[in-house]
Structures are given as C-alpha cells and as structure tokens.
C-alpha cells in the first residue's frame, strides 16, 4: 500500500506545473508606448547595479526607469546616485519613512507609480535581471494574450550547494499550491503574480486602486493579482525563463530567512493554506526521514533471514528511489543544475519541512517575522 501511495504522490506532485504560455525573445515593436520600469530597493547593494544596468540595456525603444531607495542602510543609495549621474532616463526616488498601516514594498511601489508616466507599469525586483529583449518580448506576449496584468516565472540562478539542494524543492511545492492553468483561466478565482516581474496597464492599475488598495499586504504581488482578476480583468502567468533571471538567495541562512518569511506571510491569514502547509511539511518529513531508511530496513531484514519478503521491500524501495530520481532529475535539468543534486532530495526536503513548521509555529504563536529590518506580525 505504501509503495503505491509513494508512486502516486511523486507523480501528482511533479505534474502540477503547466506553464503553457512561454515568452520567447521577440524584436522591439514598431508601435512602442512608454513603459515605466519600477524597481523598489531596500538594502540591495549586492544586486542593484546589475538590476538597473540590465533595465537600462533594454532594446525596447520607449522606456523610463524609476528606482525607489526604500531607506537603505547599506551602499544601495550611493550606487544608485552614481548610475543616475550618467544616464538621463533613470529617475531616482528617495523613499519616505513608512507610514502607519503600510507594508514596506507596497509603499515603495506606490511612490514609484506616483512618479511613473508610462502606459504600462513594469514592477521588477532588485534581485531580478532582464535580458536585453525582456521588455519587448513580454510586451509582445502581453498583447498576444490580451493581458491586463502580465507576470512571469523567472529563471532562478542557483550558485551555492544549499540553493541547489533546497530551491528546487521549494519551487516544486509552489507549483502544487498555484496551478498556472487555474490562474490563467478567467472562470476560476485562483490568482497569483510573481513580484519579481509584473507588467500591468496603467489604466487597470489605477482602476483597482493601485498599491494603496493593498497597502497593508506583505504579499503584495498576490494581492494585486487578486484585485485584477476579481474585478474582471485579464490575468496571465507565463514562463519567462528565457528572458528574465533572478538570484533570490545565496546561502542557507538567506534561504531560511527569506522562505520562512514568505511561507509565514502566505499562511498567516488563511486557515486552509495553513492546513495544506502542515500536510506539505508532513510529506517533506516523510521524504526526508523515511526514503533513506526504507532500503536500509529491507537490507537489515535480508541479513536477518527475511527471505523473499525482505527482498520485495528492497525492490519496492529501489523502484521508489528510481522514480523519484527520474522526476527530480527532470526538475534539475529545467533549473540548469547537475542531476547529481537529486541525491540531496531528502536533505532539501528536511530543510523545507523545517521552514514550513517554523512558519506555521510563528503564525500560531503570533510571533511574526523580521525581514530587512522590519518586523511583520499578524494584523500587518
């Protein structure tokens, strides 16, 4: 029974990610309305130069770039001032203090949108890097799909061991929670956007109340997507890995801090998501603890004279492991990492389970989380 349940679970988990809409490199359009690229930056000294210079390098002929320094305590503002001194279409906004009732990122993007003049607004995170054709290609696909809000999943840059061991598991879990086909179906209520890259028509942005409407939402990208879709506008989630990449985290410490925060924020106001999170943590714990032990139990039984039944246990364990390695290798290839990292699946699953359980505990205990010097708790 456990054998068949394992096969079914592995198959189901790895067959939820259907990004049918793919952004491919496209030439600049002949008719090019002004697009405003809006970048919020808080303590992003490691990423901001590459992010802004990639935005400046777009082949799209009619853009402006608005960067909001959100009270950075590092060298972010210094770098931005240096870049601004030598280019004309970069607008630098020195962000104001966070008002009562506002979350940090919505307030930064609210300030950017107040300055932006484009017919389309393009929100880009500071750890996200656009290929030269990114804006042209995404704009073309947005027109093709008749999108009012167009968002993409970006290619994840994975450098360290822990990124390669943990991030593929996290991305698989996200695909289970948010089905692209359901999100792109206008007849379904499911809505989500990837804040690393969002393009939205200025008229639609204003019609839904912009970021002021979701000013207290830490997961502002999902909140904006809900306002768009639930008000009858067209939401599209696409595969943007050919033209946009992101380096979210660089170590186990930053992975832990970032995803514990993200999971906490996703769970804190949704009982159903909290229950699903607990179920996901249970599956991850099973993978982390039982998968390595299963064949060892069979081998121990063989050595103690277990006969054909002990051999059957080993055989089943090897089939489960083989199928899991096959599916995880497919994920690894898609994320441009070595298939050998499939062998770290129990380790990555253990870290993922620990992040889920920690986040759930922070929700239930009301502790909240701290991110980039700001504390977020239930109620904000």
C-alpha positions, 0 to 999 in steps of 0.5 A: 500500500505504501509503495503505491501511495509513494508512486502516486504522490511523486507523480501528482506532485511533479505534474502540477506545473503547466506553464503553457504560455512561454515568452520567447525573445521577440524584436522591439515593436514598431508601435512602442508606448512608454513603459515605466520600469519600477524597481523598489530597493531596500538594502540591495547593494549586492544586486542593484547595479546589475538590476538597473544596468540590465533595465537600462540595456533594454532594446525596447525603444520607449522606456523610463526607469524609476528606482525607489531607495526604500531607506537603505542602510547599506551602499544601495543609495550611493550606487544608485546616485552614481548610475543616475549621474550618467544616464538621463532616463533613470529617475531616482526616488528617495523613499519616505519613512513608512507610514502607519498601516503600510507594508514596506514594498507596497509603499515603495511601489506606490511612490514609484507609480506616483512618479511613473508616466508610462502606459504600462507599469513594469514592477521588477525586483532588485534581485531580478535581471532582464535580458536585453529583449525582456521588455519587448518580448513580454510586451509582445506576449502581453498583447498576444494574450490580451493581458491586463496584468502580465507576470512571469516565472523567472529563471532562478540562478542557483550558485551555492550547494544549499540553493541547489539542494533546497530551491528546487524543492521549494519551487516544486511545492509552489507549483502544487499550491498555484496551478498556472492553468487555474490562474490563467483561466478567467472562470476560476478565482485562483490568482497569483503574480510573481513580484519579481516581474509584473507588467500591468496597464496603467489604466487597470492599475489605477482602476483597482486602486493601485498599491494603496488598495493593498497597502497593508499586504506583505504579499503584495504581488498576490494581492494585486493579482487578486484585485485584477482578476476579481474585478474582471480583468485579464490575468496571465502567468507565463514562463519567462525563463528565457528572458528574465533571471533572478538570484533570490538567495545565496546561502542557507541562512538567506534561504531560511530567512527569506522562505520562512518569511514568505511561507509565514506571510502566505499562511498567516491569514488563511486557515486552509493554506495553513492546513495544506502547509502542515500536510506539505511539511508532513510529506517533506518529513516523510521524504526526508526521514523515511526514503533513506531508511526504507532500503536500509530496513529491507537490507537489515531484514535480508541479513536477518533471514527475511527471505523473499519478503525482505527482498520485495521491500528492497525492490519496492524501495529501489523502484521508489528511489528510481522514480523519484530520481527520474522526476527530480532529475527532470526538475534539475535539468529545467533549473540548469543544475547537475542531476547529481543534486537529486541525491540531496532530495531528502536533505532539501526536503528536511530543510523545507519541512523545517521552514514550513513548521517554523512558519506555521509555529510563528503564525500560531504563536503570533510571533511574526517575522523580521525581514530587512529590518522590519518586523511583520506580525499578524494584523500587518 
